[in-house]
Amino acid sequence: MGQVVGRVLLLQLIDYLTRGYLKDQLVTRLLNSTRVHILVSMNPDGFESSNRDCMYSQGRFNKNGVDLNRNFPDAFSKESGTREMEVRAIIDWLKTESFVLSANLHGGAVVASYPYDNSNKGAELKGGSSITPDNDVFVHLAKTYSYTHTLMHKGDQCYDSKDFTDGITNGYNWYPLPGGMQDYNYVWGQCLEITLELSCCKFPNESELPGFWDANRDALLAYMQQVHLGVKGQVLDADGKPVQNSLVEVEGRPNLCPFRTDSNGEYYRLLLPGNYTFKVTYPGHRVLMETLAVPYGPASFSALSHDFRLERDAATTPSPGNTHPPESCTSSQVWESLEGHSPGLVSWGGTFVLVLQAACSTMLL
């Protein structure tokens, strides 16, 4: 749906950041260390068709009558319909940058929702929630927003919605949603994304908009700063050259699609402070295992910077067959490990996007 509040907030955020640069210390440090990408409206057709009804505003669908937030590839569903032009544009966009952190903005509730949104009732389903390998990070991100927001952390304020402890919820626990952008960005885009539901009324009166900005301004900035969690760097081969598509895995976090280095050999892993063992693999080289102590990066506007240097495997003779990087994770490859479960069904809303990129990382909003 063409969400009115999210659209206005992101326009206001653009103005706030550009006006505050070199004048406001927080804004200046944030922009000096982070590349911010803001997509104000993903569904302009839906925005134009929206009416002013508070709860049942028309505008969820694009011109072709498709809900874009149910049109993305889904790791837990084999359904493969036609991708709408807007969805294809987002998927192509995600391939052009190493986006690290993102958020999409909705209306109809007041809560921060985090992945997974869907499940096939496999090992990811725990206590009614669909849990990702990075659940601790997602909970931290959601709480960062809800507790910096003036009201969200107190639980949902909407008369027709459930109460949310700490103002956050696992997406699937709230209601299953197949084909959502949030799960797609995380599974295939290596970009941790949450959904921010920011208003009970989907089309509030214009006079209320300044209040929404006041309630969300500090939360948006605090969330953006979280792009500096964890560790970043490059993977270098035996000759000291950056390598693309090297797997960078964290012990105990079996991602459906393993995180890989980009075309510059860069990686980024959002992690809470602690000790983590990394496994780095690349054809023709020895598997590298290394443990790092990760500090809290947002305080200094920089994640821990660390390069992994690989050694050539003497038992492997480089050749065209074993020097090519492994194929990228695809939906069919994901499903090989999920076979035997029935996919869940869902319903949901529309999207505005904010993305961030820090040094060798990116954030999308």
Residue pairs with C-beta under 8 A, 6 or more apart in sequence:
1 43
1 46
1 50
1 57
1 59
1 60
1 61
1 106
1 107
1 202
1 349
1 350
2 41
2 43
2 44
2 45
2 46
2 47
2 48
2 49
2 50
2 59
2 350
3 47
3 105
3 106
3 107
3 202
3 349
3 350
3 351
3 352
4 47
4 50
4 107
4 202
4 203
4 204
5 105
5 107
5 198
5 199
5 202
5 204
5 209
5 212
6 104
6 105
6 106
6 107
6 196
6 198
6 352
7 40
7 41
7 47
7 352
8 209
8 212
8 213
9 105
9 198
9 212
9 213
9 216
9 220
10 38
10 39
10 40
10 105
10 352
10 354
10 365
11 40
12 213
12 217
13 38
13 217
13 220
13 354
13 365
14 38
14 40
16 27
16 217
17 27
17 30
17 31
17 36
20 26
20 27
20 28
21 27
21 28
21 31
22 28
26 221
27 221
29 301
30 36
30 221
30 224
30 225
30 301
32 301
33 228
33 301
33 302
33 358
33 359
34 224
34 227
34 228
34 301
34 356
34 357
34 358
34 363
35 97
35 356
35 357
35 358
35 362
35 363
36 224
36 354
36 355
36 356
36 357
36 363
36 365
37 97
37 99
37 354
37 355
37 356
37 357
37 362
37 363
37 364
37 365
38 353
38 354
38 355
38 365
39 352
39 353
39 354
39 355
39 364
39 365
40 352
41 47
41 352
42 68
42 86
42 90
42 104
42 350
42 351
42 352
42 353
43 59
43 62
43 68
43 86
43 350
43 351
45 61
45 62
45 63
46 59
46 60
46 61
46 62
46 68
46 350
47 59
49 58
49 59
49 61
50 57
50 58
50 59
50 202
50 203
51 57
51 58
51 59
51 203
52 203
53 202
53 203
54 200
54 201
54 202
54 203
54 204
55 108
55 160
55 201
55 202
57 202
57 203
59 350
60 67
60 349
60 350
61 67
62 68
62 84
62 86
64 84
66 84
67 348
67 350
68 84
68 86
68 87
68 181
68 350
68 351
69 104
69 177
69 179
69 180
69 181
69 348
69 349
69 350
69 351
70 177
70 178
70 179
70 180
70 346
70 347
70 348
71 81
71 83
71 84
71 87
71 179
72 83
72 87
72 90
72 91
72 179
72 180
72 181
72 183
72 184
73 80
73 179
73 184
73 188
73 331
74 118
74 178
74 179
74 180
74 183
74 184
74 331
74 343
75 118
75 183
75 187
75 188
75 256
75 331
75 334
75 335
75 338
76 116
76 118
76 119
76 120
76 122
76 178
76 183
76 338
76 341
76 343
76 344
77 118
77 120
77 178
77 179
77 343
77 344
78 335
78 343
79 178
79 179
79 343
80 331
83 91
90 181
90 353
91 184
94 185
94 188
94 189
94 191
97 355
97 357
97 362
98 190
98 262
98 266
98 268
98 357
98 360
98 361
98 362
99 185
99 189
99 190
99 191
99 355
99 356
99 357
99 362
99 363
99 364
100 190
100 191
100 192
100 227
100 268
100 270
100 356
100 357
100 358
100 361
100 362
100 363
101 141
101 191
101 192
101 193
101 223
101 224
101 226
101 227
101 270
101 355
101 356
101 361
101 362
101 363
101 364
102 185
102 191
102 192
102 193
102 353
102 354
102 355
102 356
102 363
102 364
102 365
103 145
103 193
103 194
103 195
103 196
103 223
103 353
103 354
103 364
103 365
104 181
104 182
104 193
104 195
104 196
104 351
104 352
104 353
104 354
105 195
105 196
105 198
105 351
105 352
105 353
105 354
105 365
106 195
106 196
106 197
106 198
106 349
106 350
106 351
106 352
107 197
107 198
107 199
107 200
107 201
107 202
107 203
107 349
108 158
108 161
108 197
108 199
108 200
108 202
108 349
109 156
109 158
109 161
109 197
109 200
110 151
110 152
110 156
110 157
110 158
110 167
110 197
110 198
110 199
110 200
111 146
111 152
111 156
111 164
111 167
111 168
111 169
111 174
111 197
112 141
112 142
112 143
112 145
112 146
112 152
112 167
112 168
112 169
112 194
112 195
112 196
112 197
113 142
113 168
113 169
113 170
113 171
113 174
113 182
113 194
113 195
113 196
113 197
114 138
114 139
114 141
114 142
114 168
114 169
114 170
114 171
114 182
114 194
114 195
115 130
115 132
115 138
115 170
115 171
115 182
115 183
115 186
115 193
115 194
116 124
116 130
116 131
116 132
116 170
116 171
116 172
116 183
116 186
117 130
117 171
117 172
117 176
117 177
117 178
117 180
117 182
117 183
117 346
117 348
118 130
118 171
118 172
118 176
118 177
118 178
118 179
118 180
118 183
118 343
118 344
118 346
119 125
119 130
119 172
119 176
119 344
120 338
120 341
120 342
120 343
120 344
121 341
121 342
121 344
122 338
122 341
124 130
124 131
124 132
125 131
125 172
128 172
128 173
129 170
129 172
129 173
130 170
130 171
130 172
130 173
131 170
132 138
132 186
133 252
133 253
133 254
133 255
134 186
134 192
134 253
134 255
134 270
136 272
137 192
137 229
137 230
137 270
137 271
137 272
138 192
138 194
139 168
140 226
140 229
140 272
141 192
141 194
141 223
141 226
142 166
142 167
142 168
142 169
142 194
143 153
143 166
143 167
143 168
144 219
144 222
144 223
144 226
145 152
145 194
145 196
145 219
145 222
145 223
146 152
146 153
146 166
146 167
146 168
146 219
147 153
147 166
147 167
148 218
148 219
148 222
148 223
149 167
149 215
149 216
149 218
149 219
150 214
150 215
151 157
151 167
151 215
152 167
152 219
153 166
153 167
154 167
155 163
155 164
155 165
155 166
155 167
156 162
156 163
156 164
156 167
156 200
157 200
158 200
159 200
161 200
162 174
171 177
171 180
171 182
171 183
171 195
172 344
175 346
175 347
175 348
176 344
176 345
176 346
177 346
177 347
177 348
178 343
178 344
178 345
178 346
179 346
180 346
180 348
181 193
181 351
181 353
182 193
182 194
182 195
185 191
185 192
185 193
185 364
186 192
186 193
187 255
187 256
187 257
187 329
187 334
188 257
188 329
188 331
190 257
190 259
190 260
190 268
191 355
191 362
191 364
192 270
193 364
198 212
198 216
199 212
201 208
204 212
220 354
220 365
224 354
224 356
224 363
224 365
225 298
225 301
226 270
226 298
227 270
227 298
227 356
227 357
227 358
227 361
227 362
227 363
228 297
228 298
228 300
228 301
228 302
228 303
228 358
229 270
229 271
229 272
229 296
229 297
229 298
229 303
230 268
230 269
230 270
230 271
230 272
230 294
230 297
230 303
230 304
231 268
231 269
231 271
231 276
231 292
231 294
231 303
231 304
231 305
231 306
232 266
232 267
232 268
232 269
232 303
232 304
232 305
232 306
232 358
232 359
232 360
232 361
233 266
233 267
233 305
233 306
233 307
233 308
233 360
234 242
234 261
234 264
234 265
234 266
234 267
234 307
234 308
234 360
235 242
235 243
235 246
235 248
235 261
235 265
235 267
235 280
235 282
235 307
235 308
235 310
236 242
236 243
236 265
236 307
236 308
236 309
236 310
237 243
237 282
237 285
237 310
237 312
238 285
238 310
238 311
238 312
240 309
241 265
242 261
242 264
242 265
242 266
243 261
243 265
243 282
243 310
243 325
244 260
244 261
244 262
244 263
244 264
244 265
244 325
245 260
245 261
245 282
245 325
245 326
245 328
246 260
246 261
246 265
246 267
246 280
246 281
246 282
246 308
246 310
246 325
247 258
247 259
247 260
247 279
247 280
247 281
247 282
247 326
248 258
248 259
248 260
248 261
248 267
248 269
248 278
248 279
248 280
248 308
249 255
249 258
249 259
249 278
249 279
249 280
249 281
250 269
250 271
250 276
250 277
250 278
250 279
251 276
251 277
251 278
251 279
256 329
256 334
256 337
257 328
257 329
257 333
257 334
258 329
259 267
259 269
260 267
260 325
260 328
261 267
264 360
266 360
267 360
268 303
268 358
268 360
268 361
271 294
272 294
272 296
273 294
273 295
273 296
274 293
274 294
275 291
275 292
275 293
275 294
276 291
276 292
276 294
277 289
277 290
277 291
278 288
278 289
278 290
278 291
278 292
278 308
279 287
279 288
279 289
280 287
280 288
280 289
280 290
280 308
280 310
281 287
281 288
282 310
282 325
283 316
283 322
283 323
283 324
283 325
283 326
284 312
284 313
284 316
284 318
284 322
284 323
285 310
285 311
285 312
285 313
285 316
286 310
286 311
286 312
286 313
288 308
288 309
288 310
288 311
290 308
292 304
292 306
294 304
295 304
297 303
297 304
301 358
302 358
302 359
303 358
303 359
303 361
305 359
312 318
316 322
327 333
352 365
353 364
353 365
354 363
354 364
354 365
355 362
355 363
355 364
355 365
356 362
356 363
356 364
356 365
357 363
357 364
